[in-house]
Amino acid sequence: MAPQFAWALIAEPVDPAVDEARINFRRDYTALFEKVVKRGVESGEFCQQPAALVAPALVGALAESLLGPLAESERSSDMIDELCLFCLRAVGAKD
């Protein structure tokens, strides 16, 4: 069920009104990620980086994971943990 939901939410061809809602959905998530990255940089937990560039990249990586590896196989907590670790590494989080 979840792979079909992810496909419908992210990539299924839809009419323009639904596509606009998707854009707004991604924009909202990007804004949240941007705040988190900025706070992480300010606190020294993340390396110096342009949050406005990194945030949409993280949203895109998560979306692609939902449509790709996570959708194609049985989800496991290990896969979710690895995706979280990837995102933390991407922003230069300290161990």
Biopython code that builds the backbone (N, CA, C, O; Angstrom):
import numpy as np
from Bio.PDB.StructureBuilder import StructureBuilder

atoms = [
    (1, "MET", "N", (0.811, -1.193, 0.000)),
    (1, "MET", "CA", (0.000, 0.000, 0.000)),
    (1, "MET", "C", (0.854, 1.258, 0.000)),
    (1, "MET", "O", (0.558, 2.188, -0.750)),
    (2, "ALA", "N", (1.902, 1.322, 0.813)),
    (2, "ALA", "CA", (2.729, 2.524, 0.913)),
    (2, "ALA", "C", (3.418, 2.882, -0.406)),
    (2, "ALA", "O", (3.466, 4.066, -0.741)),
    (3, "PRO", "N", (3.959, 1.916, -1.182)),
    (3, "PRO", "CA", (4.557, 2.305, -2.456)),
    (3, "PRO", "C", (3.566, 2.968, -3.406)),
    (3, "PRO", "O", (3.917, 3.919, -4.103)),
    (4, "GLN", "N", (2.331, 2.473, -3.437)),
    (4, "GLN", "CA", (1.327, 3.092, -4.293)),
    (4, "GLN", "C", (0.974, 4.489, -3.804)),
    (4, "GLN", "O", (0.741, 5.392, -4.608)),
    (5, "PHE", "N", (0.935, 4.666, -2.506)),
    (5, "PHE", "CA", (0.651, 5.971, -1.932)),
    (5, "PHE", "C", (1.769, 6.957, -2.277)),
    (5, "PHE", "O", (1.506, 8.098, -2.657)),
    (6, "ALA", "N", (3.015, 6.505, -2.139)),
    (6, "ALA", "CA", (4.148, 7.367, -2.473)),
    (6, "ALA", "C", (4.106, 7.763, -3.942)),
    (6, "ALA", "O", (4.322, 8.927, -4.277)),
    (7, "TRP", "N", (3.831, 6.807, -4.818)),
    (7, "TRP", "CA", (3.731, 7.096, -6.250)),
    (7, "TRP", "C", (2.624, 8.119, -6.500)),
    (7, "TRP", "O", (2.828, 9.087, -7.233)),
    (8, "ALA", "N", (1.474, 7.912, -5.906)),
    (8, "ALA", "CA", (0.352, 8.827, -6.109)),
    (8, "ALA", "C", (0.665, 10.217, -5.559)),
    (8, "ALA", "O", (0.300, 11.222, -6.170)),
    (9, "LEU", "N", (1.321, 10.280, -4.441)),
    (9, "LEU", "CA", (1.635, 11.553, -3.806)),
    (9, "LEU", "C", (2.715, 12.326, -4.546)),
    (9, "LEU", "O", (2.674, 13.556, -4.597)),
    (10, "ILE", "N", (3.678, 11.618, -5.117)),
    (10, "ILE", "CA", (4.864, 12.271, -5.647)),
    (10, "ILE", "C", (4.926, 12.325, -7.168)),
    (10, "ILE", "O", (5.325, 13.350, -7.720)),
    (11, "ALA", "N", (4.548, 11.263, -7.859)),
    (11, "ALA", "CA", (4.913, 11.180, -9.270)),
    (11, "ALA", "C", (3.809, 10.836, -10.261)),
    (11, "ALA", "O", (3.989, 11.058, -11.458)),
    (12, "GLU", "N", (2.711, 10.320, -9.830)),
    (12, "GLU", "CA", (1.671, 9.906, -10.768)),
    (12, "GLU", "C", (1.192, 11.100, -11.585)),
    (12, "GLU", "O", (0.965, 12.175, -11.028)),
    (13, "PRO", "N", (1.033, 10.929, -12.904)),
    (13, "PRO", "CA", (0.505, 12.032, -13.714)),
    (13, "PRO", "C", (-0.886, 12.447, -13.214)),
    (13, "PRO", "O", (-1.767, 11.613, -13.005)),
    (14, "VAL", "N", (-1.050, 13.755, -13.032)),
    (14, "VAL", "CA", (-2.294, 14.279, -12.466)),
    (14, "VAL", "C", (-2.680, 15.573, -13.164)),
    (14, "VAL", "O", (-1.931, 16.107, -13.981)),
    (15, "ASP", "N", (-3.867, 16.065, -12.824)),
    (15, "ASP", "CA", (-4.289, 17.332, -13.414)),
    (15, "ASP", "C", (-3.519, 18.486, -12.764)),
    (15, "ASP", "O", (-2.926, 18.307, -11.700)),
    (16, "PRO", "N", (-3.520, 19.642, -13.378)),
    (16, "PRO", "CA", (-2.712, 20.773, -12.905)),
    (16, "PRO", "C", (-2.980, 21.196, -11.455)),
    (16, "PRO", "O", (-2.053, 21.617, -10.763)),
    (17, "ALA", "N", (-4.201, 21.096, -10.992)),
    (17, "ALA", "CA", (-4.504, 21.510, -9.614)),
    (17, "ALA", "C", (-3.801, 20.612, -8.600)),
    (17, "ALA", "O", (-3.286, 21.089, -7.589)),
    (18, "VAL", "N", (-3.781, 19.323, -8.874)),
    (18, "VAL", "CA", (-3.103, 18.391, -7.971)),
    (18, "VAL", "C", (-1.590, 18.593, -8.071)),
    (18, "VAL", "O", (-0.883, 18.520, -7.067)),
    (19, "ASP", "N", (-1.106, 18.842, -9.265)),
    (19, "ASP", "CA", (0.320, 19.090, -9.431)),
    (19, "ASP", "C", (0.742, 20.343, -8.659)),
    (19, "ASP", "O", (1.824, 20.374, -8.075)),
    (20, "GLU", "N", (-0.087, 21.352, -8.655)),
    (20, "GLU", "CA", (0.197, 22.558, -7.880)),
    (20, "GLU", "C", (0.236, 22.248, -6.384)),
    (20, "GLU", "O", (1.079, 22.780, -5.662)),
    (21, "ALA", "N", (-0.662, 21.400, -5.922)),
    (21, "ALA", "CA", (-0.662, 20.999, -4.517)),
    (21, "ALA", "C", (0.630, 20.256, -4.174)),
    (21, "ALA", "O", (1.179, 20.434, -3.086)),
    (22, "ARG", "N", (1.111, 19.429, -5.094)),
    (22, "ARG", "CA", (2.384, 18.733, -4.878)),
    (22, "ARG", "C", (3.528, 19.722, -4.740)),
    (22, "ARG", "O", (4.382, 19.575, -3.865)),
    (23, "ILE", "N", (3.545, 20.722, -5.595)),
    (23, "ILE", "CA", (4.600, 21.736, -5.533)),
    (23, "ILE", "C", (4.556, 22.444, -4.184)),
    (23, "ILE", "O", (5.597, 22.673, -3.570)),
    (24, "ASN", "N", (3.367, 22.788, -3.725)),
    (24, "ASN", "CA", (3.232, 23.438, -2.421)),
    (24, "ASN", "C", (3.680, 22.516, -1.289)),
    (24, "ASN", "O", (4.327, 22.958, -0.339)),
    (25, "PHE", "N", (3.339, 21.252, -1.393)),
    (25, "PHE", "CA", (3.742, 20.242, -0.417)),
    (25, "PHE", "C", (5.267, 20.186, -0.317)),
    (25, "PHE", "O", (5.820, 20.209, 0.782)),
    (26, "ARG", "N", (5.941, 20.113, -1.462)),
    (26, "ARG", "CA", (7.403, 20.067, -1.471)),
    (26, "ARG", "C", (7.996, 21.375, -0.969)),
    (26, "ARG", "O", (9.006, 21.372, -0.265)),
    (27, "ARG", "N", (7.381, 22.479, -1.323)),
    (27, "ARG", "CA", (7.864, 23.784, -0.870)),
    (27, "ARG", "C", (7.789, 23.881, 0.654)),
    (27, "ARG", "O", (8.707, 24.394, 1.294)),
    (28, "ASP", "N", (6.696, 23.387, 1.228)),
    (28, "ASP", "CA", (6.547, 23.414, 2.690)),
    (28, "ASP", "C", (7.620, 22.558, 3.369)),
    (28, "ASP", "O", (8.226, 22.983, 4.353)),
    (29, "TYR", "N", (7.851, 21.349, 2.842)),
    (29, "TYR", "CA", (8.889, 20.491, 3.409)),
    (29, "TYR", "C", (10.273, 21.115, 3.237)),
    (29, "TYR", "O", (11.116, 21.037, 4.130)),
    (30, "THR", "N", (10.492, 21.728, 2.087)),
    (30, "THR", "CA", (11.780, 22.380, 1.857)),
    (30, "THR", "C", (12.001, 23.495, 2.867)),
    (30, "THR", "O", (13.108, 23.646, 3.385)),
    (31, "ALA", "N", (10.969, 24.277, 3.156)),
    (31, "ALA", "CA", (11.090, 25.364, 4.140)),
    (31, "ALA", "C", (11.434, 24.809, 5.521)),
    (31, "ALA", "O", (12.258, 25.382, 6.234)),
    (32, "LEU", "N", (10.808, 23.701, 5.897)),
    (32, "LEU", "CA", (11.126, 23.074, 7.193)),
    (32, "LEU", "C", (12.573, 22.583, 7.234)),
    (32, "LEU", "O", (13.283, 22.807, 8.215)),
    (33, "PHE", "N", (12.999, 21.919, 6.172)),
    (33, "PHE", "CA", (14.372, 21.430, 6.113)),
    (33, "PHE", "C", (15.359, 22.591, 6.130)),
    (33, "PHE", "O", (16.418, 22.494, 6.751)),
    (34, "GLU", "N", (15.026, 23.675, 5.462)),
    (34, "GLU", "CA", (15.918, 24.834, 5.442)),
    (34, "GLU", "C", (16.120, 25.379, 6.857)),
    (34, "GLU", "O", (17.238, 25.724, 7.240)),
    (35, "LYS", "N", (15.043, 25.455, 7.626)),
    (35, "LYS", "CA", (15.155, 25.908, 9.019)),
    (35, "LYS", "C", (16.053, 24.979, 9.829)),
    (35, "LYS", "O", (16.899, 25.438, 10.598)),
    (36, "VAL", "N", (15.867, 23.681, 9.654)),
    (36, "VAL", "CA", (16.670, 22.712, 10.402)),
    (36, "VAL", "C", (18.148, 22.841, 10.017)),
    (36, "VAL", "O", (19.021, 22.827, 10.886)),
    (37, "VAL", "N", (18.423, 22.965, 8.730)),
    (37, "VAL", "CA", (19.814, 23.088, 8.289)),
    (37, "VAL", "C", (20.426, 24.379, 8.827)),
    (37, "VAL", "O", (21.556, 24.366, 9.315)),
    (38, "LYS", "N", (19.703, 25.486, 8.746)),
    (38, "LYS", "CA", (20.219, 26.755, 9.278)),
    (38, "LYS", "C", (20.535, 26.638, 10.764)),
    (38, "LYS", "O", (21.591, 27.077, 11.218)),
    (39, "ARG", "N", (19.626, 26.051, 11.508)),
    (39, "ARG", "CA", (19.856, 25.886, 12.955)),
    (39, "ARG", "C", (21.057, 24.982, 13.218)),
    (39, "ARG", "O", (21.853, 25.248, 14.119)),
    (40, "GLY", "N", (21.186, 23.928, 12.441)),
    (40, "GLY", "CA", (22.323, 23.030, 12.602)),
    (40, "GLY", "C", (23.646, 23.711, 12.293)),
    (40, "GLY", "O", (24.645, 23.469, 12.971)),
    (41, "VAL", "N", (23.659, 24.564, 11.270)),
    (41, "VAL", "CA", (24.871, 25.310, 10.930)),
    (41, "VAL", "C", (25.185, 26.303, 12.050)),
    (41, "VAL", "O", (26.328, 26.406, 12.494)),
    (42, "GLU", "N", (24.159, 27.031, 12.500)),
    (42, "GLU", "CA", (24.358, 28.027, 13.563)),
    (42, "GLU", "C", (24.864, 27.395, 14.855)),
    (42, "GLU", "O", (25.682, 27.988, 15.558)),
    (43, "SER", "N", (24.387, 26.208, 15.167)),
    (43, "SER", "CA", (24.801, 25.544, 16.405)),
    (43, "SER", "C", (26.132, 24.813, 16.267)),
    (43, "SER", "O", (26.710, 24.369, 17.260)),
    (44, "GLY", "N", (26.613, 24.690, 15.036)),
    (44, "GLY", "CA", (27.864, 23.974, 14.813)),
    (44, "GLY", "C", (27.697, 22.476, 14.640)),
    (44, "GLY", "O", (28.683, 21.754, 14.493)),
    (45, "GLU", "N", (26.466, 22.005, 14.658)),
    (45, "GLU", "CA", (26.228, 20.568, 14.472)),
    (45, "GLU", "C", (26.404, 20.145, 13.014)),
    (45, "GLU", "O", (26.761, 18.999, 12.740)),
    (46, "PHE", "N", (26.155, 21.069, 12.073)),
    (46, "PHE", "CA", (26.319, 20.812, 10.646)),
    (46, "PHE", "C", (27.425, 21.708, 10.118)),
    (46, "PHE", "O", (27.683, 22.779, 10.668)),
    (47, "CYS", "N", (28.076, 21.267, 9.054)),
    (47, "CYS", "CA", (29.107, 22.095, 8.450)),
    (47, "CYS", "C", (28.460, 23.301, 7.758)),
    (47, "CYS", "O", (27.266, 23.300, 7.457)),
    (48, "GLN", "N", (29.276, 24.318, 7.517)),
    (48, "GLN", "CA", (28.787, 25.532, 6.850)),
    (48, "GLN", "C", (28.300, 25.160, 5.453)),
    (48, "GLN", "O", (28.999, 24.462, 4.719)),
    (49, "GLN", "N", (27.105, 25.622, 5.079)),
    (49, "GLN", "CA", (26.525, 25.301, 3.780)),
    (49, "GLN", "C", (25.336, 26.207, 3.498)),
    (49, "GLN", "O", (24.752, 26.766, 4.426)),
    (50, "PRO", "N", (24.975, 26.358, 2.242)),
    (50, "PRO", "CA", (23.811, 27.179, 1.898)),
    (50, "PRO", "C", (22.512, 26.387, 2.109)),
    (50, "PRO", "O", (22.169, 25.522, 1.303)),
    (51, "ALA", "N", (21.817, 26.683, 3.166)),
    (51, "ALA", "CA", (20.600, 25.944, 3.521)),
    (51, "ALA", "C", (19.559, 25.987, 2.412)),
    (51, "ALA", "O", (18.837, 25.012, 2.204)),
    (52, "ALA", "N", (19.473, 27.105, 1.697)),
    (52, "ALA", "CA", (18.481, 27.227, 0.621)),
    (52, "ALA", "C", (18.775, 26.277, -0.536)),
    (52, "ALA", "O", (17.866, 25.930, -1.290)),
    (53, "LEU", "N", (20.009, 25.856, -0.687)),
    (53, "LEU", "CA", (20.373, 24.895, -1.724)),
    (53, "LEU", "C", (20.257, 23.459, -1.227)),
    (53, "LEU", "O", (19.808, 22.573, -1.954)),
    (54, "VAL", "N", (20.664, 23.241, 0.008)),
    (54, "VAL", "CA", (20.696, 21.895, 0.581)),
    (54, "VAL", "C", (19.288, 21.366, 0.868)),
    (54, "VAL", "O", (19.014, 20.188, 0.639)),
    (55, "ALA", "N", (18.406, 22.215, 1.359)),
    (55, "ALA", "CA", (17.060, 21.770, 1.746)),
    (55, "ALA", "C", (16.293, 21.109, 0.602)),
    (55, "ALA", "O", (15.775, 20.009, 0.794)),
    (56, "PRO", "N", (16.192, 21.724, -0.578)),
    (56, "PRO", "CA", (15.467, 21.034, -1.646)),
    (56, "PRO", "C", (16.162, 19.762, -2.121)),
    (56, "PRO", "O", (15.509, 18.832, -2.594)),
    (57, "ALA", "N", (17.484, 19.723, -1.994)),
    (57, "ALA", "CA", (18.209, 18.500, -2.363)),
    (57, "ALA", "C", (17.820, 17.351, -1.433)),
    (57, "ALA", "O", (17.655, 16.216, -1.880)),
    (58, "LEU", "N", (17.676, 17.646, -0.144)),
    (58, "LEU", "CA", (17.259, 16.610, 0.806)),
    (58, "LEU", "C", (15.834, 16.147, 0.518)),
    (58, "LEU", "O", (15.549, 14.950, 0.556)),
    (59, "VAL", "N", (14.947, 17.086, 0.232)),
    (59, "VAL", "CA", (13.559, 16.717, -0.080)),
    (59, "VAL", "C", (13.530, 15.828, -1.319)),
    (59, "VAL", "O", (12.802, 14.837, -1.360)),
    (60, "GLY", "N", (14.321, 16.185, -2.323)),
    (60, "GLY", "CA", (14.386, 15.373, -3.539)),
    (60, "GLY", "C", (14.935, 13.985, -3.277)),
    (60, "GLY", "O", (14.426, 13.001, -3.815)),
    (61, "ALA", "N", (15.973, 13.898, -2.454)),
    (61, "ALA", "CA", (16.557, 12.596, -2.131)),
    (61, "ALA", "C", (15.546, 11.707, -1.415)),
    (61, "ALA", "O", (15.443, 10.513, -1.699)),
    (62, "LEU", "N", (14.814, 12.288, -0.499)),
    (62, "LEU", "CA", (13.798, 11.504, 0.222)),
    (62, "LEU", "C", (12.691, 11.045, -0.720)),
    (62, "LEU", "O", (12.250, 9.898, -0.651)),
    (63, "ALA", "N", (12.243, 11.934, -1.595)),
    (63, "ALA", "CA", (11.185, 11.570, -2.542)),
    (63, "ALA", "C", (11.643, 10.437, -3.456)),
    (63, "ALA", "O", (10.904, 9.478, -3.678)),
    (64, "GLU", "N", (12.855, 10.546, -3.982)),
    (64, "GLU", "CA", (13.372, 9.499, -4.860)),
    (64, "GLU", "C", (13.512, 8.173, -4.125)),
    (64, "GLU", "O", (13.294, 7.111, -4.708)),
    (65, "SER", "N", (13.872, 8.231, -2.863)),
    (65, "SER", "CA", (13.976, 6.993, -2.079)),
    (65, "SER", "C", (12.620, 6.339, -1.903)),
    (65, "SER", "O", (12.511, 5.113, -1.921)),
    (66, "LEU", "N", (11.585, 7.151, -1.731)),
    (66, "LEU", "CA", (10.239, 6.600, -1.594)),
    (66, "LEU", "C", (9.777, 5.940, -2.892)),
    (66, "LEU", "O", (9.040, 4.954, -2.872)),
    (67, "LEU", "N", (10.220, 6.496, -4.017)),
    (67, "LEU", "CA", (9.813, 5.943, -5.305)),
    (67, "LEU", "C", (10.734, 4.827, -5.774)),
    (67, "LEU", "O", (10.338, 3.998, -6.593)),
    (68, "GLY", "N", (11.953, 4.800, -5.265)),
    (68, "GLY", "CA", (12.936, 3.821, -5.710)),
    (68, "GLY", "C", (13.140, 2.707, -4.715)),
    (68, "GLY", "O", (12.272, 1.849, -4.552)),
    (69, "PRO", "N", (14.289, 2.710, -4.042)),
    (69, "PRO", "CA", (14.662, 1.569, -3.180)),
    (69, "PRO", "C", (13.628, 1.203, -2.120)),
    (69, "PRO", "O", (13.370, 0.020, -1.896)),
    (70, "LEU", "N", (13.039, 2.189, -1.473)),
    (70, "LEU", "CA", (12.065, 1.854, -0.436)),
    (70, "LEU", "C", (10.784, 1.294, -1.029)),
    (70, "LEU", "O", (10.109, 0.484, -0.393)),
    (71, "ALA", "N", (10.445, 1.712, -2.228)),
    (71, "ALA", "CA", (9.220, 1.222, -2.862)),
    (71, "ALA", "C", (9.408, -0.170, -3.458)),
    (71, "ALA", "O", (8.456, -0.945, -3.552)),
    (72, "GLU", "N", (10.631, -0.480, -3.856)),
    (72, "GLU", "CA", (10.898, -1.732, -4.573)),
    (72, "GLU", "C", (11.196, -2.918, -3.672)),
    (72, "GLU", "O", (11.264, -4.053, -4.143)),
    (73, "SER", "N", (11.369, -2.674, -2.418)),
    (73, "SER", "CA", (11.708, -3.777, -1.537)),
    (73, "SER", "C", (10.902, -3.676, -0.252)),
    (73, "SER", "O", (10.199, -2.701, 0.009)),
    (74, "GLU", "N", (11.038, -4.700, 0.509)),
    (74, "GLU", "CA", (10.384, -4.711, 1.806)),
    (74, "GLU", "C", (11.087, -3.691, 2.699)),
    (74, "GLU", "O", (12.299, -3.764, 2.898)),
    (75, "ARG", "N", (10.333, -2.755, 3.226)),
    (75, "ARG", "CA", (10.934, -1.740, 4.091)),
    (75, "ARG", "C", (11.393, -2.369, 5.387)),
    (75, "ARG", "O", (10.747, -3.252, 5.950)),
    (76, "SER", "N", (12.508, -1.889, 5.828)),
    (76, "SER", "CA", (12.993, -2.346, 7.116)),
    (76, "SER", "C", (13.465, -1.134, 7.888)),
    (76, "SER", "O", (13.743, -0.082, 7.313)),
    (77, "SER", "N", (13.551, -1.291, 9.185)),
    (77, "SER", "CA", (14.038, -0.180, 10.003)),
    (77, "SER", "C", (15.487, 0.128, 9.637)),
    (77, "SER", "O", (15.931, 1.268, 9.776)),
    (78, "ASP", "N", (16.228, -0.877, 9.170)),
    (78, "ASP", "CA", (17.606, -0.631, 8.751)),
    (78, "ASP", "C", (17.655, 0.315, 7.550)),
    (78, "ASP", "O", (18.499, 1.210, 7.501)),
    (79, "MET", "N", (16.763, 0.123, 6.591)),
    (79, "MET", "CA", (16.730, 0.997, 5.414)),
    (79, "MET", "C", (16.373, 2.424, 5.815)),
    (79, "MET", "O", (16.974, 3.379, 5.323)),
    (80, "ILE", "N", (15.411, 2.569, 6.695)),
    (80, "ILE", "CA", (15.020, 3.899, 7.162)),
    (80, "ILE", "C", (16.186, 4.544, 7.902)),
    (80, "ILE", "O", (16.477, 5.723, 7.703)),
    (81, "ASP", "N", (16.852, 3.767, 8.756)),
    (81, "ASP", "CA", (18.017, 4.281, 9.484)),
    (81, "ASP", "C", (19.109, 4.724, 8.518)),
    (81, "ASP", "O", (19.732, 5.765, 8.722)),
    (82, "GLU", "N", (19.344, 3.942, 7.469)),
    (82, "GLU", "CA", (20.366, 4.295, 6.483)),
    (82, "GLU", "C", (20.003, 5.578, 5.744)),
    (82, "GLU", "O", (20.879, 6.395, 5.460)),
    (83, "LEU", "N", (18.740, 5.763, 5.434)),
    (83, "LEU", "CA", (18.304, 6.993, 4.766)),
    (83, "LEU", "C", (18.491, 8.200, 5.684)),
    (83, "LEU", "O", (18.931, 9.259, 5.238)),
    (84, "CYS", "N", (18.162, 8.043, 6.943)),
    (84, "CYS", "CA", (18.390, 9.126, 7.914)),
    (84, "CYS", "C", (19.872, 9.437, 8.026)),
    (84, "CYS", "O", (20.263, 10.604, 8.066)),
    (85, "LEU", "N", (20.698, 8.399, 8.078)),
    (85, "LEU", "CA", (22.138, 8.587, 8.163)),
    (85, "LEU", "C", (22.666, 9.303, 6.919)),
    (85, "LEU", "O", (23.531, 10.173, 7.021)),
    (86, "PHE", "N", (22.152, 8.941, 5.760)),
    (86, "PHE", "CA", (22.539, 9.610, 4.521)),
    (86, "PHE", "C", (22.259, 11.107, 4.619)),
    (86, "PHE", "O", (23.119, 11.925, 4.293)),
    (87, "CYS", "N", (21.068, 11.461, 5.064)),
    (87, "CYS", "CA", (20.691, 12.875, 5.163)),
    (87, "CYS", "C", (21.584, 13.611, 6.157)),
    (87, "CYS", "O", (21.992, 14.744, 5.905)),
    (88, "LEU", "N", (21.885, 12.975, 7.274)),
    (88, "LEU", "CA", (22.767, 13.602, 8.259)),
    (88, "LEU", "C", (24.177, 13.778, 7.704)),
    (88, "LEU", "O", (24.815, 14.803, 7.942)),
    (89, "ARG", "N", (24.658, 12.799, 6.977)),
    (89, "ARG", "CA", (25.983, 12.919, 6.354)),
    (89, "ARG", "C", (25.973, 14.018, 5.307)),
    (89, "ARG", "O", (26.949, 14.757, 5.170)),
    (90, "ALA", "N", (24.878, 14.131, 4.569)),
    (90, "ALA", "CA", (24.779, 15.136, 3.512)),
    (90, "ALA", "C", (24.921, 16.557, 4.061)),
    (90, "ALA", "O", (25.436, 17.438, 3.373)),
    (91, "VAL", "N", (24.478, 16.778, 5.265)),
    (91, "VAL", "CA", (24.586, 18.110, 5.861)),
    (91, "VAL", "C", (25.817, 18.256, 6.739)),
    (91, "VAL", "O", (26.006, 19.285, 7.388)),
    (92, "GLY", "N", (26.654, 17.224, 6.759)),
    (92, "GLY", "CA", (27.886, 17.293, 7.522)),
    (92, "GLY", "C", (27.705, 17.195, 9.015)),
    (92, "GLY", "O", (28.462, 17.786, 9.785)),
    (93, "ALA", "N", (26.692, 16.442, 9.426)),
    (93, "ALA", "CA", (26.460, 16.260, 10.862)),
    (93, "ALA", "C", (27.644, 15.544, 11.485)),
    (93, "ALA", "O", (28.252, 14.659, 10.882)),
    (94, "LYS", "N", (27.949, 15.944, 12.683)),
    (94, "LYS", "CA", (29.047, 15.314, 13.405)),
    (94, "LYS", "C", (28.537, 14.026, 14.051)),
    (94, "LYS", "O", (27.390, 13.954, 14.492)),
    (95, "ASP", "N", (29.391, 13.027, 14.100)),
    (95, "ASP", "CA", (28.995, 11.752, 14.717)),
    (95, "ASP", "C", (28.693, 11.902, 16.182)),
    (95, "ASP", "O", (28.346, 10.924, 16.845)),
]
sb = StructureBuilder()
sb.init_structure("model")
sb.init_model(0)
sb.init_chain("A")
sb.init_seg("    ")
for serial, (resi, resn, name, xyz) in enumerate(atoms, 1):
    if name == "N":
        sb.init_residue(resn, " ", resi, " ")
    sb.init_atom(name, np.array(xyz, "f"), 0.0, 1.0, " ", f" {name:<3s}", serial, name[0])
structure = sb.get_structure()
